[in-house]
Amino acid sequence: MTQVERPQRSDTGNTAPGGLAARVSLGRRFTPVSTEFLMIASAALMLTIFGLVMVLSATSATAVSQGENPMDGALRQGIFAVLGVPLMFLISRVPMSFLKRMAWPALFGAVALQLLVFTPLGIEDGGNRNWIKIAGFTLQPSEFLKLALAVWIGYVLMRKHTMLGTWHQVFIPVVPVGALAIGTVIAGKDLGTAMVLVIILLGCLFFSGVKLRLFIIPVLLGVVAVIALAVTSPDRMRRITATCSDMSAYTGDCYQSIHGIWGMASGGIFGVGLGNSQEKYGWLPAAGNDFIFAIVGEELGLIGCIVVLALFTLFTIGAFHVIRKTTDPFIRVAAGGITVWITGQAVFNIGVVIGLFPVMGVPLPFMSQGGTALLAVLIACGVLLSFARTIPVAEGRSAGRAASAGRGKVTR
């Protein structure tokens, strides 16, 4: 009788589950990021670097004329960039559950920070009281309020996702709380920032899938509020109705707009060369802030402007792909609000520089001088990147379920 040798017992069955779990965990950590992640991150980084170069160019001339270090403006901006870029990638690792839990605390904290402008810490500039000074640094709290409002509306509308067919479920508490947050900015007489906040609120409502008949009411309320704020302020009405197509108001309300147009026109196609702007030598007010796009057009010409527009387009396409691909209503609404904020603010700023809109004091995201604005936008990009990370995970799970279903089939 032939004996058959029994195979030795293997411990693979005992160790496989643990080893498999370790390999899966390690694999998730090194999973390639989505195309949307790369588009948003690369656009944000390139715009930030581009902005640092242009801030250095736009502020060095006035700094030298005042006896200051020509690098001061760029160095201050660089400090916030060095803080913001790592923070952007750190926030991109934050799970969705944490962002949802932070919705209410973030809104309360942002509103409380905004209210500090009405304390002795507040600073008034150009008729607007929208800044605070702490430890030698000037901060603009309303920049953080933009992000907090978008995330909070996304969380609230996610909780009411199945009840958005009735008007009171849509309006309460989104419209009253949103109006209260926007009111803290309006109280500081900053109409430009208030308009951006209104657009964020409307954008969140749009991407939540609210019925059109319910969406029209908030739109009308927002338009009426903006018109009322403009009409009740003689200074705002004068700037809005100013005719800048000729030289009649050159020394008045059109001085900045006319010099912005001159800067753009003198750049031509290739520009006068980086650092060779004439307008930045005291002719163009806020050359490093709200009108930095005019310096881009003058020094780098039409080509430089097209590069900036292409980077914002790349960012917007990546963000809209996240909105389109996600199945999470929180991600869709919050990402919609953030995208409308950054893209809409860029459109407003560039429109002001080329003369389409009156001067509103809205900075160009990523590029305008202002550490708080740069930090807030980079944090918002981190939230978008966190949203983008959910896309390959969802696709991977779908592929895994499909593969498991395929393996489970028995061929007869």
Secondary structure, DSSP 8 states (H G I E B T S, - for coil): ----------SHHHHHHHHHHHHHHHHHHT----HHHHHHHHHHHHHHHHHHHHHHHHHHHHHHHTTS-TTHHHHHHHHHHHHHHHHHHHHTT--HHHHHHTHHHHHHHHHHHHHGGGSTTEEEETTEEEEEEETTEEE-THHHHHHHHHHHHHHHHHHTGGGTTSHHHHHTTHHHHHHHHHHHHHTTT-HHHHHHHHHHHHHHHHHTT--HHHHHHHHHHHHHHHHHHHHT-HHHHHHHH---SSSTTTTTTTHHHHHHHHHHHHHTTT-S-TT--STTTTTSTTTTTTTHHHHHHHHHHHHHHHHHHHHHHHHHHHHHHHHHH---HHHHHHHHHHHHHHHHHHHHHHHHHTTSS-------TTTSS-HHHHHHHHHHHHHHHHHHHHHHHHHHHHHHHHHHHHHH----
